[in-house]
Amino acid sequence: MTMFRGRTPILAALVLLVLLAPLLPSWLLFLLTVAFAKGLVVLGVVLLLRGDLVSFGHGVFYAGGAYAIGIALKNGFPVREAVVLVLIGVVSTVLLALILGLFVARYRGIFFGMISTAFTMILYSLLVKLRWLSGGTDGIPVRATTFVGLETSADTVRLIQYYFVLVLAAAAVYATFRVAASPLGYVMRAIADNEIRVEYMGASVRRAIYRTYVLSGALAGLGGSLTAVTIGHISPDMSYWTISGEFVFVALFGGVGSVFAPMVASVAFEFVRNYAFKISPYTWQMLLGGVLLIIILFAPGGLWSIFERFKAARIRRMGRPTPEAGTIRPTPVEQP
């Protein structure tokens, strides 16, 4: 049970998300479903941020997974099972990440960000121009008729989609948690501190970045595939650079202190954006920017740092020593 030590609030939140779903209105289920799907893309961005690598091009995988499904259905793919469609999207983006990673892993800093942006804009141009393949700016309708063999109706589709995405998102977060606690995860954090020293220790920096980039692309492809089957329509805008910038925005909004932070930030971002648009349809970006400014000023580590502060305060109230006080030894394996 060591793995779950200190994770009681997270497990409790997961149980609430499962139990309260049948009581939630349809619009809220849809909002949470989309937020969880996009949160996986943000999680992929956070994996790279832990290695001090900023990607403004994750739209290439987000749209790649969605369009792999859309193009397959447009060309007569007979299966409409969501599991099969999502698998097509993820496999396609993994193959794409394996190819693009060979180029991207060579670069650092601003060059890493620019080359990733170039790839996503190339995909955007292709999706707009190749109307016979992608449907152009009209996009492609995507409809899954069954989810894990369950038939959907107008009354149950949102709830089934919600549970489907929640299960896959929870599994992906858990897998990422294990990766972050693995040697690869610690090598990436060491790369952020001193890349040259990592090379002197005998670890391959390029190989570590390449593997992390492929995993990051797989998470983004999974998020794009789930978004496609949830919304039911895809368009080239999914690959535009501003969408990739939005994922980086949400990553900073939540912080990189935990693999759970992207999911929390994605849900918070969707709520803030929707209510900001409702309050002020023409200046909602200003309200959104104001929220980010508040987070930067009062919680530079992102939303997750607020949770960590409450956790540290609770430990102090219980009279237990904290690592900051220097009274206990650091654990040999740090929780990601």
C-alpha positions as CSV (number, residue, x, y, z in Angstrom):
1,M,0.0,0.0,0.0
2,T,3.0,2.3,-0.1
3,M,2.1,3.5,-3.5
4,F,-1.2,4.9,-2.3
5,R,0.2,6.5,0.9
6,G,-0.8,10.2,0.9
7,R,-3.1,9.7,-2.0
8,T,-6.3,9.3,0.0
9,P,-7.9,12.6,-1.3
10,I,-7.2,11.5,-4.9
11,L,-8.8,8.1,-4.4
12,A,-11.7,9.7,-2.6
13,A,-12.2,12.1,-5.6
14,L,-12.1,9.2,-8.0
15,V,-14.7,7.3,-6.0
16,L,-16.9,10.5,-6.0
17,L,-16.5,10.8,-9.8
18,V,-17.8,7.3,-10.2
19,L,-20.7,7.4,-7.7
20,L,-22.0,10.9,-8.5
21,A,-22.0,10.6,-12.3
22,P,-25.6,9.3,-12.6
23,L,-26.8,12.3,-10.6
24,L,-25.1,14.9,-12.7
25,P,-26.8,16.8,-15.6
26,S,-25.9,15.8,-19.1
27,W,-24.1,19.1,-19.9
28,L,-21.8,18.6,-16.8
29,L,-21.1,15.0,-17.8
30,F,-20.1,16.3,-21.3
31,L,-17.9,19.0,-19.9
32,L,-16.1,16.6,-17.5
33,T,-15.6,14.0,-20.3
34,V,-14.0,16.5,-22.6
35,A,-11.9,17.9,-19.8
36,F,-10.6,14.4,-18.9
37,A,-9.8,13.7,-22.6
38,K,-7.9,16.9,-23.0
39,G,-6.2,16.4,-19.6
40,L,-4.4,13.4,-21.1
41,V,-2.8,15.7,-23.8
42,V,-1.8,18.1,-21.0
43,L,-0.3,15.2,-19.1
44,G,1.9,14.5,-22.2
45,V,3.0,18.1,-22.2
46,V,3.9,17.9,-18.5
47,L,6.1,14.8,-19.0
48,L,8.2,16.9,-21.4
49,L,8.1,20.0,-19.1
50,R,9.7,17.9,-16.3
51,G,12.7,17.6,-18.6
52,D,12.7,21.3,-19.3
53,L,11.3,20.8,-22.8
54,V,8.3,22.9,-23.9
55,S,6.3,21.6,-26.8
56,F,4.0,23.9,-28.7
57,G,3.2,21.2,-31.2
58,H,1.2,18.5,-29.4
59,G,-1.7,19.4,-31.6
60,V,-0.1,17.2,-34.2
61,F,-0.8,14.1,-32.0
62,Y,-4.1,15.5,-30.6
63,A,-5.4,15.9,-34.1
64,G,-3.5,12.9,-35.5
65,G,-5.4,10.5,-33.2
66,A,-8.7,12.1,-34.0
67,Y,-8.1,12.1,-37.8
68,A,-6.9,8.6,-37.8
69,I,-10.4,7.6,-36.6
70,G,-12.2,10.0,-38.9
71,I,-10.3,9.0,-42.0
72,A,-10.8,5.3,-41.3
73,L,-14.6,5.8,-40.9
74,K,-14.8,8.1,-43.9
75,N,-13.2,5.4,-46.1
76,G,-15.7,2.7,-45.0
77,F,-14.2,1.1,-41.9
78,P,-17.0,-1.1,-40.7
79,V,-16.4,-1.2,-37.0
80,R,-18.0,1.5,-34.8
81,E,-16.9,0.1,-31.4
82,A,-15.2,2.9,-29.4
83,V,-12.4,0.7,-28.1
84,V,-11.4,-0.3,-31.6
85,L,-11.6,3.3,-32.8
86,V,-9.5,4.6,-29.9
87,L,-7.0,1.9,-30.5
88,I,-6.6,3.0,-34.1
89,G,-6.0,6.6,-33.0
90,V,-3.4,5.6,-30.4
91,V,-1.5,3.3,-32.6
92,S,-1.4,5.9,-35.4
93,T,0.0,8.6,-33.1
94,V,2.6,6.2,-31.6
95,L,3.9,5.5,-35.1
96,L,3.8,9.3,-35.9
97,A,5.7,10.0,-32.6
98,L,8.3,7.4,-33.4
99,I,9.1,9.2,-36.7
100,L,8.9,12.8,-35.5
101,G,10.8,11.9,-32.3
102,L,13.9,11.1,-34.4
103,F,14.1,14.8,-35.4
104,V,12.7,16.5,-32.3
105,A,15.0,14.7,-29.8
106,R,18.0,16.4,-31.3
107,Y,16.9,19.9,-30.2
108,R,16.6,21.7,-26.9
109,G,15.2,25.0,-25.6
110,I,13.4,27.3,-28.1
111,F,14.5,25.1,-31.0
112,F,12.6,22.2,-29.5
113,G,9.5,24.3,-29.2
114,M,9.8,25.8,-32.7
115,I,10.3,22.5,-34.5
116,S,7.3,20.9,-32.7
117,T,5.2,23.9,-33.8
118,A,6.4,23.5,-37.4
119,F,5.2,19.9,-37.4
120,T,1.7,20.7,-36.2
121,M,1.3,23.6,-38.6
122,I,2.4,21.3,-41.5
123,L,-0.4,18.9,-40.4
124,Y,-2.9,21.8,-40.2
125,S,-2.1,22.9,-43.8
126,L,-2.5,19.3,-45.1
127,L,-5.8,18.9,-43.3
128,V,-7.1,22.1,-44.8
129,K,-5.9,21.5,-48.3
130,L,-6.5,17.8,-48.8
131,R,-10.3,18.0,-48.8
132,W,-10.7,14.6,-50.5
133,L,-9.0,13.0,-47.5
134,S,-9.8,15.2,-44.5
135,G,-13.0,17.0,-45.5
136,G,-11.1,20.3,-45.4
137,T,-12.4,23.0,-43.0
138,D,-15.8,21.1,-42.8
139,G,-14.1,18.3,-40.9
140,I,-15.3,14.7,-40.5
141,P,-18.2,13.4,-38.4
142,V,-17.1,10.7,-36.0
143,R,-19.7,8.4,-34.3
144,A,-19.1,5.4,-32.2
145,T,-22.3,3.3,-31.8
146,T,-21.1,1.1,-29.0
147,F,-18.8,1.5,-26.0
148,V,-17.3,-1.8,-24.7
149,G,-20.2,-3.5,-26.4
150,L,-22.8,-1.3,-24.8
151,E,-25.4,0.2,-27.1
152,T,-26.0,3.9,-26.6
153,S,-29.2,5.9,-26.7
154,A,-30.0,9.6,-26.4
155,D,-30.6,9.2,-22.7
156,T,-27.5,7.1,-21.8
157,V,-24.8,8.2,-24.3
158,R,-23.3,11.0,-22.1
159,L,-23.1,8.7,-19.1
160,I,-21.5,5.8,-21.0
161,Q,-19.1,8.2,-22.7
162,Y,-18.2,9.6,-19.3
163,Y,-17.4,6.3,-17.7
164,F,-15.5,5.1,-20.8
165,V,-13.2,8.2,-20.8
166,L,-12.9,8.1,-17.0
167,V,-11.6,4.5,-16.9
168,L,-9.1,5.1,-19.8
169,A,-7.9,8.4,-18.3
170,A,-7.4,6.8,-14.8
171,A,-5.5,3.9,-16.4
172,A,-3.3,6.4,-18.4
173,V,-2.6,8.5,-15.3
174,Y,-1.6,5.4,-13.3
175,A,0.7,4.2,-16.1
176,T,2.3,7.7,-16.3
177,F,2.7,7.7,-12.5
178,R,4.7,4.5,-12.8
179,V,6.8,5.9,-15.6
180,A,7.5,9.0,-13.6
181,A,8.7,6.9,-10.7
182,S,10.9,4.8,-13.0
183,P,14.5,5.4,-14.0
184,L,13.3,7.1,-17.2
185,G,11.3,9.6,-15.1
186,Y,14.3,10.4,-12.9
187,V,16.6,10.7,-15.9
188,M,14.3,13.3,-17.4
189,R,14.3,15.3,-14.1
190,A,18.0,15.1,-14.0
191,I,18.2,16.4,-17.6
192,A,16.3,19.5,-16.6
193,D,19.0,20.1,-13.9
194,N,22.2,19.3,-15.8
195,E,22.1,17.5,-19.1
196,I,25.9,17.2,-19.4
197,R,26.2,15.6,-16.0
198,V,23.6,13.0,-17.1
199,E,25.8,12.1,-20.1
200,Y,28.8,11.7,-17.9
201,M,26.9,9.3,-15.7
202,G,26.5,7.1,-18.7
203,A,22.8,7.7,-19.5
204,S,21.7,8.6,-23.0
205,V,20.0,12.0,-23.0
206,R,18.7,11.7,-26.5
207,R,17.3,8.2,-25.9
208,A,15.5,9.3,-22.8
209,I,14.0,12.3,-24.5
210,Y,13.0,10.2,-27.5
211,R,11.2,7.6,-25.3
212,T,9.5,10.3,-23.3
213,Y,8.4,12.1,-26.5
214,V,6.9,8.9,-27.8
215,L,5.0,8.3,-24.6
216,S,3.9,12.0,-24.6
217,G,2.6,11.6,-28.1
218,A,0.7,8.4,-27.2
219,L,-1.0,10.3,-24.4
220,A,-1.9,13.2,-26.7
221,G,-3.2,10.7,-29.3
222,L,-5.3,9.0,-26.7
223,G,-6.7,12.3,-25.6
224,G,-7.5,13.3,-29.2
225,S,-9.2,10.0,-29.9
226,L,-11.4,10.2,-26.8
227,T,-12.3,13.8,-27.7
228,A,-13.3,12.7,-31.2
229,V,-15.6,9.9,-30.1
230,T,-17.1,12.2,-27.3
231,I,-17.8,15.3,-29.5
232,G,-18.6,13.4,-32.6
233,H,-16.9,15.7,-35.0
234,I,-13.3,16.7,-35.8
235,S,-11.9,19.7,-37.7
236,P,-8.4,21.0,-38.7
237,D,-8.5,23.5,-35.9
238,M,-7.5,20.6,-33.6
239,S,-4.0,20.9,-35.0
240,Y,-3.7,24.7,-35.0
241,W,-0.8,26.0,-33.0
242,T,-3.1,27.9,-30.6
243,I,-4.6,24.6,-29.4
244,S,-1.1,23.4,-28.6
245,G,-0.5,26.7,-26.8
246,E,-3.6,26.1,-24.8
247,F,-2.3,22.7,-23.6
248,V,0.9,24.4,-22.4
249,F,-1.2,27.1,-20.7
250,V,-3.2,24.4,-18.8
251,A,0.0,22.6,-17.9
252,L,1.4,25.7,-16.3
253,F,-2.0,26.4,-14.8
254,G,-1.9,23.1,-13.0
255,G,1.8,22.8,-12.3
256,V,4.2,20.0,-12.9
257,G,4.5,18.8,-9.3
258,S,2.3,15.7,-9.9
259,V,0.9,13.6,-12.7
260,F,-2.5,14.2,-11.2
261,A,-2.2,18.0,-11.7
262,P,-3.0,18.1,-15.4
263,M,-6.4,16.4,-14.8
264,V,-7.3,18.9,-12.1
265,A,-6.1,21.8,-14.2
266,S,-8.0,20.6,-17.3
267,V,-11.3,20.4,-15.4
268,A,-10.7,23.8,-13.8
269,F,-9.8,25.3,-17.1
270,E,-12.9,24.0,-18.9
271,F,-15.1,25.4,-16.1
272,V,-13.4,28.8,-16.0
273,R,-13.5,29.1,-19.8
274,N,-17.2,28.1,-20.1
275,Y,-18.3,30.4,-17.3
276,A,-16.1,33.3,-18.5
277,F,-17.7,33.0,-21.9
278,K,-21.1,32.9,-20.4
279,I,-20.4,36.0,-18.3
280,S,-18.6,38.0,-21.0
281,P,-18.8,36.4,-24.5
282,Y,-16.6,39.1,-26.1
283,T,-13.9,39.5,-23.4
284,W,-13.7,36.0,-21.9
285,Q,-10.0,35.7,-22.8
286,M,-9.4,38.7,-20.6
287,L,-11.1,37.0,-17.7
288,L,-9.2,33.8,-18.4
289,G,-5.9,35.7,-18.4
290,G,-6.8,37.3,-15.1
291,V,-7.3,33.9,-13.5
292,L,-3.9,32.8,-14.8
293,L,-2.3,36.0,-13.5
294,I,-3.8,35.3,-10.0
295,I,-2.3,31.8,-10.1
296,I,1.1,33.1,-11.1
297,L,1.1,35.7,-8.3
298,F,-0.2,33.6,-5.5
299,A,0.6,30.0,-6.6
300,P,3.6,30.1,-8.9
301,G,3.7,26.3,-8.8
302,G,0.2,26.0,-10.2
303,L,-3.0,24.7,-8.7
304,W,-1.3,21.6,-7.4
305,S,1.0,23.7,-5.2
306,I,-2.1,24.9,-3.3
307,F,-2.9,21.2,-2.5
308,E,0.7,20.7,-1.4
309,R,0.5,23.7,0.9
310,F,-2.6,22.4,2.6
311,K,-1.0,19.0,2.9
312,A,2.1,20.5,4.5
313,A,0.0,22.6,6.9
314,R,-1.9,19.5,7.9
315,I,1.3,17.7,8.7
316,R,2.5,20.7,10.8
317,R,-0.8,20.8,12.8
318,M,-0.4,17.1,13.5
319,G,3.0,17.8,15.0
320,R,4.9,15.7,12.5
321,P,8.3,17.0,11.2
322,T,8.4,18.1,7.6
323,P,11.2,17.6,5.1
324,E,11.6,21.4,4.9
325,A,12.6,21.5,8.6
326,G,15.4,19.1,8.0
327,T,14.3,16.8,10.8
328,I,13.7,13.7,8.7
329,R,15.5,11.9,6.0
330,P,14.2,12.2,2.4
331,T,12.7,9.1,1.1
332,P,14.9,7.0,-1.3
333,V,12.2,7.1,-4.0
334,E,10.4,10.4,-4.4
335,Q,6.8,10.3,-5.3
336,P,6.1,11.9,-8.8
